[in-house]
């Protein structure tokens, strides 16, 4: 069983920044798929950014130019740098990894609240 532990959420004012982290209990260098999703109250979970099969990141239009996904294979950790945060970015953010041999896993979620 793979464990994904998220951290970095919190309360931030509009225009502020946060960096989310997702630490995996398994090597991530061979992950087939990785990404971040979010779910706002009363809404379905939606894609924030995803990388599949080593390709380029696929960002949701709503976060392009503001959010950046990155990874540190040595630390088995994925990050989401979020800049210029807006009220509508408020949501629970989930990380996701998929390995061809091991399956698909989700983090526990971390709350991001953008409020003045």
C-alpha positions as CSV (number, residue, x, y, z in Angstrom):
1,X,0.0,0.0,0.0
2,X,1.4,3.4,-1.0
3,X,0.9,6.3,1.3
4,X,0.7,9.9,0.1
5,X,1.0,12.6,2.7
6,X,0.0,16.1,1.8
7,X,1.0,19.3,3.5
8,X,1.1,23.1,3.0
9,X,-2.5,24.1,2.9
10,X,-3.8,27.0,4.9
11,X,-5.4,30.4,4.9
12,X,-4.1,33.0,2.6
13,X,-5.3,36.4,1.3
14,X,-6.2,37.0,-2.3
15,X,-3.0,37.5,-4.3
16,X,-0.9,35.4,-1.9
17,X,1.0,32.2,-2.4
18,X,1.1,28.7,-1.0
19,X,3.2,25.6,-1.8
20,X,1.6,22.3,-1.4
21,X,3.7,19.1,-0.9
22,X,2.8,15.5,-1.5
23,X,5.3,13.0,-0.1
24,X,5.0,9.4,-1.3
25,X,6.1,6.2,0.4
26,X,7.3,4.8,-2.9
27,X,9.7,6.0,-5.5
28,X,8.0,8.5,-7.8
29,X,10.6,8.5,-10.6
30,X,8.7,5.8,-12.4
31,X,5.2,7.1,-11.8
32,X,3.1,6.9,-15.0
33,X,0.8,9.7,-13.9
34,X,1.0,12.4,-11.2
35,X,-1.1,15.5,-10.6
36,X,-3.2,17.7,-8.4
37,X,-6.9,17.9,-8.2
38,X,-9.3,20.0,-6.1
39,X,-12.8,20.0,-4.8
40,X,-14.7,23.0,-3.7
41,X,-17.8,22.8,-1.5
42,X,-20.8,21.6,-3.4
43,X,-18.7,20.9,-6.5
44,X,-17.2,17.9,-8.2
45,X,-13.5,17.2,-7.9
46,X,-11.7,18.8,-10.8
47,X,-8.3,18.6,-12.4
48,X,-5.7,21.3,-11.5
49,X,-2.7,19.9,-13.2
50,X,-1.6,16.5,-14.5
51,X,1.5,14.9,-16.0
52,X,1.1,11.7,-17.9
53,X,3.8,9.4,-19.1
54,X,6.6,12.0,-18.7
55,X,4.9,14.5,-20.9
56,X,4.3,18.2,-20.4
57,X,2.0,19.4,-17.6
58,X,-1.6,19.8,-18.5
59,X,-3.0,22.7,-16.5
60,X,-6.6,23.7,-16.0
61,X,-7.3,27.0,-17.8
62,X,-8.2,28.6,-14.5
63,X,-4.7,28.1,-13.0
64,X,-2.5,28.5,-16.1
65,X,0.3,31.0,-15.4
66,X,-0.4,31.0,-11.7
67,X,0.3,27.4,-10.6
68,X,3.3,25.3,-11.2
69,X,3.8,21.6,-10.6
70,X,7.2,20.2,-9.8
71,X,8.9,17.1,-8.3
72,X,11.9,16.0,-6.3
73,X,12.6,12.4,-7.1
74,X,15.2,12.2,-4.4
75,X,12.6,13.1,-1.8
76,X,9.7,11.2,-3.5
77,X,7.8,14.5,-3.3
78,X,5.6,16.4,-5.7
79,X,4.8,20.1,-5.2
80,X,2.3,22.6,-6.3
81,X,3.4,26.2,-6.2
82,X,0.3,28.4,-6.2
83,X,0.7,32.1,-6.8
84,X,-1.7,35.0,-7.3
85,X,-4.4,33.0,-5.4
86,X,-8.0,33.9,-6.0
87,X,-11.1,33.4,-3.9
88,X,-12.2,30.8,-6.3
89,X,-9.1,28.7,-5.6
90,X,-10.6,27.8,-2.2
91,X,-10.9,24.0,-2.1
92,X,-9.5,20.8,-0.7
93,X,-6.5,19.9,-2.8
94,X,-5.7,16.3,-3.5
95,X,-2.5,14.8,-4.9
96,X,-2.6,11.8,-7.1
97,X,0.0,9.3,-8.3
98,X,-0.4,6.3,-10.6
99,X,2.0,3.5,-11.2
100,X,1.4,0.9,-13.9
101,X,2.3,-2.0,-11.7
102,X,1.1,-0.6,-8.3
103,X,-2.1,1.2,-9.1
104,X,-3.5,4.6,-8.4
105,X,-3.3,6.5,-5.1
106,X,-4.7,9.7,-3.6
107,X,-3.5,11.9,-0.8
108,X,-5.8,12.7,2.2
109,X,-6.4,16.2,1.0
110,X,-5.3,19.6,2.3
111,X,-7.5,22.6,2.7
112,X,-6.7,25.8,0.9
113,X,-8.7,28.8,1.9
114,X,-8.3,32.1,0.1
115,X,-10.1,34.9,2.0
116,X,-9.6,38.5,2.9
